[in-house]
Amino acid sequence: MTKTIIENSMGGEISVENTDLGACFTICVPLMIKKGIESE
């Protein structure tokens, strides 16, 4: 569910990897989502 919210609603990405210290989660979300901008 978290993955769906971050990717579909926020335009971001979530990833996980195993390290020697345990699981490492990385969440990246854009500061701003640009919608409806047309290039001239």
C-alpha positions, -999 to 999 in steps of 0.1 A, spaced: 0 0 0 28 24 8 44 17 -26 11 25 -44 7 58 -25 42 70 -31 43 60 -68 8 68 -79 -3 97 -57 30 114 -51 50 106 -83 79 91 -63 98 59 -59 105 35 -30 132 9 -29 147 -15 -4 180 -33 -1 195 -56 25 227 -44 42 249 -57 69 230 -36 94 195 -46 81 170 -34 56 176 0 40 145 18 26 149 47 2 120 70 -6 123 96 -32 95 121 -39 96 152 -61 94 186 -44 68 197 -69 47 179 -96 41 200 -127 8 194 -144 -7 210 -174 24 229 -185 26 233 -223 58 239 -241 59 267 -265 
